Amino acid sequence: MAEQMGIPENPESPDSELESCVICDEALDGIQETSCQQCGGKFHQPWSQDSTVPQCGRIGSHEDALAIVFLCDDCYYGRRP
C-alpha cells in the first residue's frame, strides 16, 4: 500500500537520497553534521575526537552577538561571496 502512495517501503534503501556536504560533496549521516551560520549549507562536523568523519567546517565567534557559531570551511576562509 505504501508503494502505491509513492512512499518507499524501506526508508534506508539506496532510493532514499542523502544530503551532501557543501565542502567535500560526500553523504551526510544525519548525526556528524551541522549547518553553516553564514551560508546555511550543511557540512561534516565530527562530535568526538576519535570520529572518522572529515572536519569540513570550523567553530567561530560572532562578536556582535557574543555567540559561538559553526561555519563551513568556505565561509570561514572567505571563499564564498
C-alpha angles and dihedrals in degrees: 000000000000089000091056090055092052094254114131113239092222113037089194092062121115088253091073108088119229121209118250131228112257090222108042099015091227121136118276118226099212093246112054093052144083140181127258113248091214107042100015093232120142119239142171115278116174111216096199134045094237094052118123092210113113118248104238098169145029140232113246137174127245106218097198096047095036089227140128114243136187117235129183114238092255093057094039092054094039096248094132122074 
